[in-house]
Amino acid sequence: MVSDPVPFVRRRPLLRTAVVGGGAYMAGKHMANAQADQQQPAQPAQQAPVPAPRAAGPSMADQLNQLADLHNQGLLSEDEFAAAKAKLLGGS
C-alpha cells in the first residue's frame, strides 16, 4: 500500500521556493554586475590621483637640537655628534 503523500506535498513548495528564489537571486546579481560593467566605460576617464604631499619631518633646527641634546646627555660622543651634524648639514 502507498502511504499518504502529504509530507512530500509540504516539502516540495519549500524546496521549489528555495530553488526559484536562489535562481532569482543569482540572475539579479548577474544583471546588476552586467549593468555596472556597461556603465563604467560611459563615465569620463579619471586622472591618476595626485599623491598627497608628504608630511614634513622635523625641521633641520629641530634635528640639530636633538643631536645637541643627545650629545649633552652623553649619549653621543664628540666624533659621533660631529659626524651626525655633518650628515644633517649635507656634508659627508
N, C-alpha and C positions, 0 to 999 in steps of 0.2 A: 503494500500500500504506500501511497505517496503522502508525505507529511504536508502539513499546512504551509504554503509558500509565503505567509505573512512576513516572517523575519527578512526574507530576501527582498520583498517589496519595499520594506522600510529602508534597507541599506542602499538600494540602488539609487534613489533620489539623492541621497547624501553623496554617494560616490560620483554620480553624474554631475552634481553641483560642484564638487571639488575639481573634477576634470575640466568642466566648462569654465569655471572661474579661473583656474590656473592657466588654461589656454588663453583666456581673455586678457589676463594679466601680462602674459608673455607677448601677446600680439600688441597690446597697448605700449609696452616697454619698447618693442621693436619700432613701432611707428613714431614714438617720441624721439628715439635715437636717430631715426631717418630724417625727421623734420629738423632736428638740431644740426645734423650734418649738412642739410640743404641751406640752412640759414647762415652758417659760418662763412661761406665764401661771399655772401651778399654784404657782409659787414666790411667797412673800409679797413684796409691793412693798417695795423697799428705799428708805429715805430718801435724800435727796441727801447726798452725803458732806460732812462738815464740813471746811472748809478748815483746813489745818494752821496753827497760829499762826505768824505771821511771825517770823523770827529778828530779835531786837532788834539794832538797829545800835549803833554806838558810843555810849556814854553822852554826855551833854552835857559832862561834865567832860573826857572824852577828846577831844571835838571842840574844846573851848576850849584844851586843852593843845596840840593840833595847830596851831591858829591861832597860839598864842603861840610855838611853835617856829618856824613859818614866818616870823613877824614878827621873831623874834630872829636868824634866819639872813639876814634882809634880803630875803626873797622876797616879803613883803607890806609895803607902805608903811603909814604910820600911819593914813591915811584908809581904805585897804583893810581893815586889821585892825579898825578901829572899825566899819566897815560890816558886815563878816562876823560880828563878835561881836554886833552889834545884831540882825542877821537870825537868828542862832542863839538868842539870848535872847528872841526873839519881837517885838522892835521892828521898825520899818520901816527 
